[in-house]
């Protein structure tokens, strides 16, 4: 088992892993409905209109606070992530933030090492 894990780790580390970002956001309570429309468009645009650059885009809602959300986005590479930020659906998100709909946001960029079934 240890030898096979080392082999998998070496394989994953030698390849260029997909790029992921984990975003935590709190939305103003009175803007949650607007947010839901905007983020739905961002997800659909990202997963269906970006020519395969966005591999995954999940939106999660906190069970204890309906104004808190997390996004888990995975992109083929850094270039795909950069292209995403130039799309009309991403602009909807930035416009929403600029309109004051977001209370707070944090984002952590990562490498998607063990992404889905990519072992």
Secondary structure, 3 states (H helix, E strand, C coil): CHHHHHHHHHHHHHCCCEEEEEEEEEECHHHHHHHHHHHHHHHHHHHHCCCCCEEEEEEEECCCCCCEEEEEEEECCHHHHHHHCCCHHHHHHHHHHHCCCEEEEEEEEEEECCCCCCC
